[in-house]
C-alpha cells in the first residue's frame, strides 16, 4: 500500500504515508511458528484480547460518565491569575468580546494619574514586560464614559495583565474532560486536579468525586488488566497430563537418587510397610539416613595442563578453599569492601587522609579477591572438567569483578586514558558475590535468571509494538517539538503576549534564529528587547532512539503529561508551537498508554509473576507434585505447626472462680471487642482546631477506656492466673498497650505542656485494633498470608536491597558531581550513599525517575567556577559556564573549577532504564508474586485444613489436659467419636464406623500410649495421604523430626493401633467362638442328661 500510494501521489519517503512501514515489522511474528515460548506469549495475548476488549468498553463507558459529571461540576473553573498578586479573571462591564476564559485584570492604581484611557502602569510579573494598560469600562446603559472619573458608579477602571492561566487539565469540553479523567486513572498528579477542584469550587466534598474515580477506575478496573493476563497464563494449554507424567517420572528419578535407607538400622516395624505405602507410620522414617553432599567437589585433570590431582600444593588449596573458615573470611571481605564502597562519596576531598585510606583499602580488597580467584582456579582448574572454576556462573561473575578491579587499578594513574577510568564503576558489583553465599538470596537470583528467557520473549513482543508506535510518533511529531525559547525566562514564547492577533503566526525558526526582537505590543507600550533561540524539547520523536525512549517513559506513566501537551501544541516543522493547535494528538497517548502501559507492561508483570511462581514450585519440588500430592504436603506442614494446649483449670477460690467464668465467657469477649472498636472511633475524632470542650471530652474518653482496659487486664489476671495470662501472646500484647496507655495518662496529668514522648505513646493505643483480627475470618486470612509470606519476602527484600546498594554505589560514581537541575536537586542527588538510596527508593516507586535521568544528561553551562577572584569579577553571575569559556583559561580543574557535566546520554539511559526494569518491574513484582501465591494457597479449602487440625487439638486437650503429648491407646476410639468429620465421626457415626477408622490407623504404641503428632498424622493421612517423591517426603519428615519421641532402634515399638485393635477384635472373636462352643457343649450335655433320665425311670 505504501508503494502504491507513493507512486500515485508522488510523495517521498518522509511523507505521512511512510507510517505504513511500521507494519512491515509484523513479519517478525512469523517466528512464532518455530519459537515455542514466543508462540505461547502471542497466544496468551490473543486469548486476552477478547476479554480486554470488553474491559476496554467498560473503561470507555466509565470514563465517559465521569467526564460528563466533571464537565457539569468543573467546566470553565480551572483557571488562575496567580502570576500577578491581586489579579482576577473577569469580563469587564461593557466589554464586547470576552474569551471563554476571561483575561486577568487589576484595578488601576491612581484614578487621577490614569484618567486618560490607554495609559500604562507598572505591574510586577505582567505578561506585557511588567506593564499594564489602564482602560475605562462603561456600565450598562452608559454609551460613553470618557468624561467620567473612575470613581463613578457606572465606570470601572481596570488594567489587563495577561491572559488567564488555564490549567492543561480541565473540564471545559467533553474531550478535555475525557483526557483529564484518563490522567486521574493513570495516577499522574491526580491529586493536583483534586486540590484545584476543591480550591476553585470552595467545596471539600468534591474530593469524593476524585476518590471514587481513583478507587473504582484505578484500583479495580485497571487492575483487571493484570488479572486477565494472569488468568490466561494460568490457563496455559501446554501444561497438560503429558507434562504431569513427565514430572512424575522426573520425581521417580529424584527419589531413587536422593533417599537411602540403612538396612542395618531399619526397624522390624518399618519393614512391614513398603516404601510405596503413603500411610506408613512416621517412625518408619526415623532411621532414614540423611543424604549429605560430599565434602569436596570432584576434580580431575591438570590445572593449566601442568599441576595434577596428586600435587600437594593443589590438595592444600583444595582443602583451603573448601573450608568454612575460608568461606567466612571471603564473606567478611565482601561486607568490608561494600562498606568502603558506600563510604567513598564523590564529595570527599581527593587529598584528604580518609580518601587515601579508602583507596588503599580498595587496593587491598582487589588483591584479596584476585588471590581468591587464583586459589580456586589452582584447586578446581580453570575451564576443563565438570567442576572447573569457570563452569559456575557465580564464579564467572567473581572472575570478571576481580579482573576488572585489577584493570581499573592499573589505569588509575593513566591520565591520558581518563575516559577509561569509568570502568571503576564495575567495583559496585562486588556485593553480588554475597548472593552466591546467602541461600535465600541465591534462590531468588537463580529464579530471576531462570525467568530471563521468558522475560526476554515478552520483552521482544513489547519492543516490536513499541517500534510500531515509535514510527507512528516519528511521522506525527518528528521535528515538530522545536520552539522559540525566551532566554530571559527560559520559557516558550507565547505569541499572544508580544504580537497582535494578525501577526502571531510569523514566529518560526527563521524569525527565532535572528536572536532578538524589539517588542512594541500592546500598542503604546514602551518598546523593549527580547532575546531568544530555537530549542528542542528533551523529550522528542526526532529519531527512532529518542522515540523509543520517550515512549518507554510514557509507558511508565511518569511525567508523560508534558510530552502529551507538547504534542497537542505542534503546528508544523520549523513552526512555533501554539497551545492546543493539535489537541486531537492527545489521543495518540491515550491509545499508547492503553496498549503499552496498561496491556504490555502488565503482560511483562504477568510473565514475571508466572515464571517466578513456577520457579518457586520447582525449588520446593512442587513441579513434581500432583494436586493431591501438593495437598498432602501442605497438610503435613499444618500438622507440624500445632501443639497440644495445657488446659487451665478453674481457680480454687470463690471470687477467682466467679471471675474466671466472667473472663472466659463469650459475652465478656464480645463486650471488650465492642469497646475496642468504640475506642478507635474516639481516637479517630481528633482534629485540628478543636474547642476546649471537644478536646476535654476526648481526653476524658481516653481516661475512661484506659481504665476499662486496665480493669480487663486485672480481671483476666485474677481469673485465669498470672502464669496463664503472661504465657498468652494476645494477653501480653494487651498488657503492653495498657501499660503504655497508663504511662501516657500519667504524663498528661504530670505536665501542663505537650511532651513529645506522650504523642509517641498515644500512637501505640491504635495497636488495639489488631485484636479484632482473630474475630474476622477474611482479615485473619489476609494477615496469615502476609505472615507466611515474610520468609520469601525477606529473600526478595534482601536481593532488592543488594541491587539498591549496587546502583547507589554506581550512581555516586557516575552522577555524584552532576550539576543540579529541576529534579536532581539538594533533596534528590547521588552525592552520598544514603542520599543515593533515597533517590533509588523514590525511583522504584516511579516518581520522576525520567526527570532525574534527563538532569544527569546536562552538558551546557555545567562547569562550576570555584575560584573566588573569578567569581567576584562577574558578581557571581558566572558560577556556571560552558566548556571552552574564556573564564576557564588559567584555572585548574578541582581547584579553580569543577566539571559538573553529566555522563554521555547513553550511560544515563542505560543506568536509569535498567534500574526501572530490574527493580520497579521485576523485583518489586516478585513481592506481588509471593503474596499472590501464598494468598491463593491460603484460599484453597483442603479437606484437612487449619480448622480441622484446631478441632483435633481441642479434642486432644480433653483427653490430655496436662499436655503430655500422650493418651492411652484405649482412648483412640473415644477421640475418634469426639472429632468432627472428616477426621472423626461426631454427629452421625456408629460403632462400626469407629472400628473401620481404627483399623486404618498406623499409629505406633509405646507402653500402651500413643503420641499426639503421630495420631494427628495418621488421622489426616487417612483422608489426604498420597505417595510423595522421596526428596519431598524426607524434607517434610525433617520438619517433624524434632517433635517426635526419640529412642534407640532396639526399643522400637513392634505394633500399631490398627494391629492392636485387630488383635483385640481377633481375640474377641476367638473368645466369642470359644464361648459359643462351650455353650453348645453344655447344651448338648444337658440335653443328653435330660433324655437319659426318663429311660432310667422306665427301667426301674
N, C-alpha and C positions, 0 to 999 in steps of 0.2 A: 504493500500500500504506500509506503514511504517513497519508493522508487517511482511508482505511477504518478503520485501527487506531485513529486518534484519535477518530473518530466512534463507534466501537464501544465503546471503553473510557472515553471522556470525558476523556482526558488532554489536557493543554495542550501548547503548543509547546515547553516546556522539558523534556519527558519524554525518556526514553531512545529513544523511537521517532522522535524528530526526527533521529536519526542517518541515517535514510533520505534526508534532504535532500541528503546528500553525493553520492548517486548522480545527482542532477539535473545535476551538473557534467559527467557523462559525455556530455551532449548536445553539449558543445563539440566532441567528436571527430567530429561530423558535418562539421566544416570540412575534414576530410581529403579529402573528395570533390573539392574545388576547390583545396586548398592542397597543391601538389605536394611541396614539401620536407617538410612535416609528415606527409604521407602516406608518404613514404619512411621517416621515422623510426618511424612507427607500424608499418609493415610489417616493419622491422628488429626491432622489439620482438616482434611476433608470431612472426617466424621464430626468435627467440631463446628464446621461451617453452618450446618442446618440449625443446630441449637443456638449458635451465636447469632444467626440471622434473626431468629425470633427474639433473642435477648436484645439485639440492637433495635428492633422495632419497639420493644418496651422502653428502652433507653430514650429513643427519639420521642416517643409519646410523653414520657416523664419530663424530658427537657422542655417540650413544647408547653405543657401545662404550667410548669413553674415559670417559663418565660412570659406567658400571658399574665400570670399573677404579678410577676416582677414589674412588668410594664405598667400595670394598674397602680401598683404601690409606689414605684420609684421613678416613673417617667419624668425626664427633664429636671431631675433634682440633683444629679451628680455633677455639680459644677462648683467652682470656687474662685474667689478673688483674693485669696490669702497672700498673693505676691506683693500686694500693697496694703499696708495697715489701714483699716477703716473703710476700704473699698467694698462696694456692694454691687451685686449683679441686679440690674434694674432696667426697665424700659421707661425712659423719662416721659413725663406727661407731654403730650403734643407731638411726640416723635412719630414720624410717618412709617418708617420701616425699621422694625426691631428684629434681630435674628431670633431663631428658636431659643438659643441660649443667650440671654441678654448680656451686653457688654458690661464692663466694670467701670463704676464711676465713684468719684469722691466729691464732696462739696467744695465749691470754690472757697478760697481762703479769705479773701477780703472783698466784700461786695463793692466798695468804692474803687479799689485798685483795678478790679476786673469787671468794671461796669460795661465795658465795650465787648461785645461778642467777638470771640476769636482770639482773646488774649491768652498767653501761655503762662503757666506757673510751674515751679519745680515740685516734682513729686518723686520721692525716692522709690526706685525699682519700677517706675513706669515703663511700659513696653516701648515708649517713644523716647528712648535715650534719657530717661529721668524727667521728661516734660509732659505736661497735660494741658490740652486746650480747654479753657473755660467757655461754656456755652449757656445761653439762656433758653429755657423751655417754657412755653406758654401753657397755662392750664386750659381746661376745656372751656369753650365759649369765648376765648380771647384770641383774636386773629393776629395781633402784633403786640409784643411786649418789650420792644427795644427801648422805649422811653420809661419803662417801669423799673424801679430798683429791685434787686434780688430779694429784698425782704418782703416784697409784695406777696399777697396771698395767692395770686394767680401766676406767680413767677417762681421757677426753680432754676438755680444756677449750679450746674454740675460740670465736672471735668472728666473726660474719658481717659482712663489709664491703660486700656488694652482690652483685648478680648478675654472673656472668662475662660479659665482653665477647665475644660470639660474632661472628666475622667475618661480614660480609654475604655474602662469597664463602665457601662451604663445600661439603662433600660429605656432609652428614648424611642426605640422602634423594636419590632419583633426580632429582626436579625441581630441587633446589638444585644438584646435580651438573651437570645439563644447562646451567643458567644460568651456572655458573662456567666450564664448558668453552667456552661461547659467548663469555664475556668474554675468555678467552685468545685465541680466534680473532680477535676484533676488535683485539687488541693493547693494549687499555686496561689498564694497570697489571698486565699478566700476570706480570711479574717479582715483584711483591709476593706473589702467590699462590704462586709457586715458592719464594721465600725463606721464606714462612710454613710451607710443607710441609716444607722442609728443617729448619727450626727445631723444628717440633712432632714430627717423626719422628726427628730426630737422624741422618738418613741423607743424605749428599750425593748418593747415587745416584738419589734420587727426582727430581732435577733433569732426568734423562734423559727422564722422562715428559713434562714440560712442553716440553722442547726438541723432542722428536719430535712432540708435538701442534702446536707452532708451525710447524715446518718443513713437515709434511705438510698440516696444516689451513689455515694462513695463507698460506704461500708457494706451495703447489701448488693445493689445492682451490679456495680463494677467488680466486686469480688466474685460474682457468679461467673465471670470470665475464667478466673483461675479454677473455680470449682468444676466447670465444664471440661477444661483441659485435663485436670487431674482425673476426672471420672473417665475420660476417654483413654487416658494412659492406663488406667486400671482395667479397662476392657480390652486389653491387647489380645487380638485373636491368635497371635503366635504362641501364647502361653497356654498350651493345652495338655491333654493327657500324655502326649508323647514326651513333652518336657518333664512332666512329673515322673514318668517312668525312668527317664534318663537320670533325673536327680536321685531317685531311689537306688538306681544301680550304682551311682557315684557314692551314695551313702553306704552301700554294702562294701565298696572298696575301702572307704574310710574306716568302716567298722573293723574289717579284717586286718588293717594296718595299725589301728590305734590301740585296741584293747588286748591285753594279755592276761590270762588267768593262771595263777600259780597253782598247779595241780597238787603240789605237796601240801599247801595250806588250805585247800578248798574243803569246806566242812562237808560232813555227811548230808546235812540238810540241803546245802546248795546243790548237791549232785542230784537231788530229787527233782529239781526244776531245770528244764533245758534253757539254754541261752535265749531261745525264741519266745519263752513264756513272758508276756508283759506284766503278769500279776504275781510274779515270784516275790517272796519277802525281801525287804530291804537288806536283811542280814546276808543275802546271797552276794551282795556287792562288797561286803566288809573286807574280804580278803583279795579283792581285785588290786593288783599292783599298779600303782600309778606309773604311767609311761612317761619317763622324763627324757628330755632331749640329751643327746650326747654332750659331753663336756666340751669337746672341741669340734670344730668343723673338719670335714675331711679335706685333705690337701695332698696333692701329688705333683709329680713333675719337678722341674727345676726352676727356681726363681732366676729370672733374667737368663735362663738357659745355662746357668753355671752351678748354683747352690742347690744341692739335692735335699731330699727329705730327711736324711740322717745327719745332716750338718748340725753340730751342737749350737752354733750361734742362731740358726734358724729355729731349732727347737726351743731355745731360750726366748726368742722373740715371740714364738707362738704361744708359749706359756704366759708371757708378759701381757700381750695384747688381749688374751682371752680371760685374764684375771679380773675379778671385781674391783680391786684397788685401782687398777689402770683405768677402768671404766669410770669410776668415781672421780679420778683425777681429771679426766677429759671433761666430765660434766662440770666440775669446778672451774676449769679453764674457760669453758663456754660461757658460764654465768659471769665470771670475772671480766672476760672480753666484752660481753654485752654491756656490762656496767660502764666500762671505759668508753664504749661507743656512744652511750647515752650522755656521758659527761662531756664529750668532745663537741661542745656547742660552737657554732660558727662565730659567735660574738666574743670568744676568748681571744685575748691578746696573743699574737703569734710569738712574741718574745717573752711571755710570762713563764715562770718556773713550772706552773701547773700544766701548761700546754706541752712543755718539754717532757715532763713526766709521762703524760698520756701518749706522746709519740714513742717514747722508749718502751712503754708497756705494749703498745701496738706491735712494735718490732719483736718483742718477746713472745707475744701470742702467735705472731706469724711463724716464728721459728718453731714454737711448740707444736702447732698444727701441722707444719711440714714434717717434723720429726714423727708425729703420729702416722702420717701417710707413709713415710719411709719404712717404719717398723711393720706396719700392716702389709705393705707390698712385699717386704722381705719375708714375712711369715706366710702369707697366703699365695704369693705370686701376683703378677700384675694383671694379666688378662687370660692366661691359659689355665684351664682347669675349671671344674664345676663350681668351686667356691673361691675362685680368684677374686682379688680385691675389686676390680672394675666390673665384675659380674653383678654387683649390687648397685642399684640406682642411688641409694643413700651414700655409698662410698664414692660414686662418681661425683655427687654433689660436694662431698668433703674434699675430694681431689681438686675440683675446679676452684673452690674457695681458697684452698691453700696455695695453689699455683698463682691465682690472680693476686693474692696477697703478696706473694714474692715478687711478681712483676711490678705491682704498684710501689713496692719498697725500692725496687731498682730504678724506677722512673721518678722517684721523689726529688732527686736533685737535678733532673734534666730540664732546665728552664726552656730549652728550645722545643721540648715536647710537652709543654704545659697543657696543651689541649688533651693529651692522653692521660693526664693525671686524674681525670674524672673517673678512670677505672677503679680508683679507690672507693668509689661508691659501693662497689660489689662487696666490700667488707661488711656491709649491713646484712649480708646473707648468712653470716656466721651463726646467728641464733637458730637458723634452720637445722643446724647439727643436733639441736636438742630434740627435734621432732622424732628422730630415729631412736632416741633413747628413752622417751616417755611413751609408754604403751598406749595410753588413751589418745595422745596426740597422733601417734603413728597410725592408729586405726582410722581416725578422721582423715588424715592426709592421704593414706592409701585409698580410702573410699573416694576421696575427692579426685585423685589421679585416675582411679579406675573409671570414674564418670566422665573423664575428659573426652573419650571418643564420641560418646552420645551427645555431650555438650557441644562438641565441635560440629556435629551433624546439624543440630538445631541452629548453631551459630551461622552455619553455611546458608541455611534456609533464610535466616534473618538477613544475612548480608545480601543475598540475591534481591529480596524485596526492598531492602534499603537502597540498593543501587538503582532499582526502578524508580523509586521516589526521588532519589538524588538527581537522576537525569531529568525527571519532570521539573525539579527545582531549578536546575541549571537553565532549562528553556524558559521557565516562567520568570526567574529572578536574577539570572546571571548578568552581572554588570550594572544592575539597577539599584543597588544599595548605596551607591556613592551619593554624597550630599555636600553641600557647601557649608562649611563649619565657620562660625564666628569665633575667631581666635581670641577675642576678648572675654567671651563667656564659655568657650569650649562647647557650645551647643549648636544645633542645626538652625540655620537662619529661617525665620518664619516670614515669608513674603508679606503677610498681612501687616507686619509692624514697620516695614521700611519702604513699601511701594504701594501706589494706588491700585485699585482693583483691576484696571485695564492693563496694567504692566506686570502683574505678578507672575506671568508665565515666562518672563525673559530670563529668569535665573537658570542657568545651566552650567556646564563645565567651562565653556569659553568665558562666560561672564565671571565665574568664580576664579578662574586662573589669572585674571587681571591682578588680583591680590588685595585691592582696596577700592572702595567707592565712597563718594560724598553723598550723604543721605539728606534729603530735604522734605521728607514726609513725616508727619502730616503738613499740609501747606501752612506756611507761616512760621514753622519751627526753625530754630537756629541750626544751620547746616552742621553736620558732624560726620566724622570719618569712621568707617568700619573696615577692619582687615579680615580676610577670610582665605580659606584654602579648600581645595577639592579633596575630600577624605572618604575613606571607605569604612563601613561598619566592621567590627571584629567578627561578627557572625555574617557569613555571606554564602552565596551559591556560585561563586565565580569559576570554580573548577570542581572536579569530582571529589578531590580530597576534602576541600572546605565544605562541600555539600554534604558528604557523609558525616563529617564531624558535627556540622550544625544539626543534622537530623538525629544523630545519636544524643546530642544534648536535649533536643526537643523530646525524644522518646523517654528520657529520664524524667520528664515533666518538671524540670528545674530551669528557671529563667527563660522559659520559652515564649513568654508574652512579648518582650521587646522585639524578638525576632518576628513574631506574627505581625506586630504593629508596623515594623519597618516594611514588611511585605504589603501591608494594606495601604501604605503611603506611596508606593512606587508609581512613577509616571512613565519612565522610559529610560533607555541607556543615555547617559550624559545629561539627564534631566533632574532638576531639583525635586526631591520628593515633596508631596503635598498631603497633608493629613487626610486620610480616608479616600484618597483618589482611586484606590483599587480595593475597596473594602471587601469585595467578594473573594479576594485571595485568602482571606482568613479561613475559608472552608478547606483549603489545601491542608492546613494544620489540623483542623478537626478530623478530617479523613485519615491523615497520617497518624495522629495520636490514637485513634480507634484501632487502626491496623498495627502500627508499630509499638505504641505504648501499652494499650490495653491487651492486645492479642499476642504480638510477637514476644514482648518481654515476659508476659505471663506464660507463654509457651516455653521460654527459657527457664523460668522458675519451675514450671511443671516438670520438665525433663530433669532438672537438678533434684527436685524432691523425689521423683520416681526412682532415679538411679541411685541416689544416696540411700533411700529406704531399702532397695534391693540389695545394695552392698552391705547394709547393716544386717539384713537377714542372712546374707552369706557368711558374714563374720560370726554370727550366732549359730550357724548351721541351719538357719531357717529355710534356705532354698532346698534343702534335702528333706524337708518335712511335708507331709500331707496336712490338710486342715485338722484331721483328727489327732495326728502326732503333735501338732503345734498346741492343740488344746490340752493334751495330756502334759506337755512340757510346762505350759502356763499353770495348770492346776498344781503341779508339784512345786512350783515356785511359791504359789499361795500357801501351800501346806508348810513349806519351810519358814514362813514368816509369822506363824502364830504360836502362842504359848498357852498352856492352861493357866487359868487365873485362880488365885487362892481366895476362897470365899471369906468375906469379912463377917464374922458372927455378930449378932446384935450385942451391944454392951450390957453389962450386968445391972447397972444402976437404973432406978426407976425413971429419973429425969433424962438420963442419957438414952435410955431405950425409947422414950417418947420422942426425943429429939431425932433419933435415928430413923424412926418411922416417918417423921416430917421431911427430913432432908432427902430421903430415898423415894419419896412419893412423886408421882408424875405431876401432880398439881404444883408442888413446890418448884419443880424444874421448869414448868411452863410459866410460872409467875416470874422466875428470875429471867427467863428469856424475854418476856414482855418488858420487864424493867430495863434490860439492856437496850432493847430497841427504842424505848422512850428516852433513855439517857442519850443515845446517839442523836435523836431528833433535837433534844435540847442543846447539845453541843454544836449541832449544825446551825443553830439560830443566831450564833454570834455574828455580828456585822460591824461595819464602821459607822461611827456617828450614833452610837446607842445612847439613849437617855439614861439618866441615873436610875430611874425606876426599872427600866428594861434590863439594864446591866445588873442591878441588885437582884432582880428575880432570877436571872440566870445563875448568879453567884450562890444564892440560897438553894437553887435546884441542884447545883453541883454538890453542895454540902449534904443535901438530902440523899442523893444517890450514893455518895461516898459512904455515908453512914449505913445505908441499906446494904451495900455490898460488903462492908465491914461486918455487919451483923450476919450476913450469909456465911462468910468465912468462919466466924466464931461458931455458928450453929453447926456447920459441917465438921469442924474440928471436934466439937463436943459430941456430936452424934456418931461419927464413924471412927474417931480416934486420930491421934497425931500421926501415927505411923502410916495408916491408910491414906490420910489426907496428903501428906507430903511425898508419897510414892506415886501419886496420880499426876500425870503431866498437865492435864487441864486444870486441876486444883492448884498446882504450883503456879501456873500461868495467872490464874485468878488472884492468888495471894500476892504475886509481884505487882499486879495492877492496883490492888488495894493499898499496898504499902506506898507505891508511887503517888496515888491519889491523896492519901493521908498526909504525905510529906508536902504535897502541893498546897493543901488546905492550911497546914501549919505555917508554911512560909507566907501564905496570903495574910494570915492574921498577925504574923510576927513583923511584917514590914508594910508601911503605908505606900511605898514606891514600888514600881514594877521591877521585879527581879528577872533577868533574862532566863535564869535556870528554871523558874516557875513555868514560863511559856514552854520550855522543852518538856517539863514533866507533864504538862497538860496534854501534849501530843500522845503520850502513852495511853491515855484514857480511851482513845479511839480504838485501841487494840482489842477492846472488849467485843467488838463486832465479830471477831474471829470465832467467838464461842457459838455463834449462830451457824457455823459451817456444818457441824455434825448433824444438825436438825434438817438441813436442806440437802436432799439426796443428790440433786443435779450439781449444786455448788460443791458438795463434797467430792463428787467425781472429778470436777474440774481441778480442784486443789490436789487431789490424789494424782491426777495426770501430771500436774506440774511437779509434784514431789518425786514421782518415779522418773520424770524426765531430767531431774537435776544431774545425775551422773553423766548422761550423754551430753547435756547442755554444758557441763563442766569441761568435757573434752572439746566440744566445738568452741567454747569460750576461750580455752587455752590456745587453740590454733588461731582463733581470731586475734587474740592479743599478740601472738607471735607475729602475725602479719602486720598488725598495727606497729609493733616495735620495729620491724624491718623497714616499713615505709616511713616511719618517723625519722629513723637514722638517715635513710636516703634523702628524705625531704630536707633535713638540716644540711646535708652535704650539697644538695643541688640548689636549694632556694633560700638558704639561711640568710643571704645578704641581699636579696632582691628588693628593689625599691617598693615601698608601699603604694598601693593603689586604692581603688574604691572598695574592693572586697578583701584584698590582702592588706591588713592594717595592724594597728597595735594590739587589737584583740584577737586577730587570727593571722598567725605567721609561723614560720619554721625556724625562729631564732633560738629556740630552746627545745629540749626533749619533751618536757611536759606540755609546752605550748603546741608542739607538733602533734602530740597525742590528742589534744583537744580539737585541733583542726581536723584530724583524720576522723575522729568520732563525729564531728559535725558533717563531714563529707559522707560518712557512711549512712547518715540519715537523708542525704541528697541535698542538703541546704547549701545552695550557691557554690557547689563544687566546681562548676564550669566558670563561675566568676573568678575564683581563685586561680584556675588554670590559665585564663587569659591574662590575669595580672602578672603571672610569672613569666609571660612571654614579652614583657616590656623591653624595648630596645631603643627607645628615643628618650633623650634628656634623662639618662639614668646614671650618669657619673656624678657622684656626690662630692663636692669640694669641701674638704675639712680644714684647709689651710686658712687660718684666721685672717691674715692680712688680705688675702684674695677675696674672702667674703666681705670684708669691711669695705673694699674698694668699690663693690657693686651694691652696697647697702643691704646685703643678704638676699637680693633677688636672684643671684646666680648660684644658689645652692646646688641645683641640678642642671647639668649641661649635657650636650650631646657629645658623642665620640668625635674627636678631632677638633673640639672647640679650642680657640686660642688660649683660653684661661688655663687649660690643662698643661700647656707647654711650660716646662721647667718644674712641674710638680711631680713628686714620686708617688707611685701607687702604694696604698696602705699607709701613707704618711701625709701627703697633701691632698689626696683624693681617694675615694673608694668606688670600685666598679660595682654598681648595684643593678646591672643589667641582668635580664633573665637568661635562661639557657636557650638553646635552639628550640624553636616551637615544637619540633618533633619530639624532643625529650619531655617537654611538659605534657604533650598529648599522650605519650606512652605512659608516663607516670600516673597521671590523674585518671585516664580511662581504664588502665589496668587495675587501679585500686577500686574504682567503682564497680567494675565487673567482678573482681575477685572477692571483695569484701561485701559490697552492698547487694550484689546479685547472687553470689554463690554462698559465701559463709553465713551471712545473715539468714538466707533462706534455708540453710541447713538447720537453723534453730526451728523454723517453721516445720521442716520435715520431721524433726524429732518429736515435737509436740503433737503434730497430726498423727504420727504413727502410734504414739502412746495413747492418745485420745481414742483412736479407732479401736485399739486393743482393749481399752477400758470399757468401751461401749458394747463389746461383744458379750452377749449373755450366755456364758457357758453353763452346762448342766450343773457342774460343780463350781460355784463361784465363792466370792468372799462371804456372802450372806449364808451360804450353806456351811462353810467352814466355821463361821461365827456361831451358828446353831450347834455344831458339834462341840465347840469349846464350852458353850453354856451347859449342854447336857453332861459333858465330861465333868464339869465342875461340881455337879450334883453328886456324882459318884466318887469324886476325888476332891473333897472340899479343901484339903491341905496342899493341893497342887504338887503331889509326889510324883506325878507323871505315870503312875501305875494304878491299875484296878485289878481285882480278881478276875481270872479267866471266866468264872461262872457268871460274872456280871455283864458280859458282852451281849447276851440276849436282851437283858434289861435295857442296855444302852441303845440297841437297835430299835427297840419298841418306843424309846423316848425321842429318837431322831425323826425330823421331818423328812419326807421324800426329797431327793432320791436316795439319800444315804440310809434312811430308815423307813419304818412303816407306820409312823404315828398317824392316827386319824383314819385308818382303814385297813390295817394289816391283820393277819391271822397268825396263829402258831405255826402253821405250815409255811407261811411267808418268811417268818423269822428263821425257821430251820433251813429254808432254802438259801438265805443270805449267809448264815453261819457256815454252811458247808463250802462256801466260795471264798472265805477269808483266810488268806495265808499269813496269819499273824503268829509270830513265834511266841512261845510261852516260856517264861523264866520263873522258876519257883512258883508255878501256878498263877503268875501275873502276866499281864500284857501291858505294853508301853503305849503312851499317848500318840507319838508320831507314827509308829508302825500301824496302829489301829486306824488312824485317820488316813494314812497312805493306802491301806488295804481297802477301806470302805470307798474311798474316792476312786481307786483303781478299778473296783468292781463296775463302776459306771463309765469311766473315761479311759482306762488303760489300753494302750496300744503299743506295739513294738516300736522302740525308738532306735535310731542309729547308735552304735556303741559309744561314739565320741560324745554325742549329746547326752546319752544316759549317764555316762560317767561324770560329766560336768554337773548334772543335776544331783547325783549322789554326793559329790564333793560338797555341795552346798548344804546337804542334810547330814553329813557325816558327823559333824561336831555335836549334833543334837541327839545322836543315837547312843545307847549304852555300849560301853566297850568291855570286851572280855577276851581272854585268850582262846585260840581255836579249840583247845581241849575242853573248854567249858561251853561250847556252842550248843544251844538248845537242839533237841532231836525231833521235835514235832511242833505243829502249828495248831491254831484254833480249829481249822477245818478238820484236821486229823483228830484232834481232841474230841470234838463233838461227834465226828464219825465214829470214834471208838465208843463214846457214850451211847450213840444210837445202836451200834452193833451189840454193845454189852446189854443194853436194854432189850434189844430184840432176842438175844440169846436167853436172857433171864425170862423173858416172856414165853419163849418157846419151851424152856425147861419147866416153867410154871404150868403151862398148858399140858405138857406131857405128864407132869406129876399129877395134875388134876384128873387127867384121863385115866391114869393108872389107878388112882384112888377110887374113881367111879367104877372102874371095871372090877376092882376087888370088892367094892361094896355090893355091886350087882351080883357078883358070884356068891357072896356070902348070903345075900337075900334069897337067891334061887336054891341054895343048898338047904336052908332052914326048913321049908315045907316037906322036902323029901325025907329029911331025918324024922320029922314028926309023923309022917305016914308010915315009916318003917317001924316006928315004935308002936 
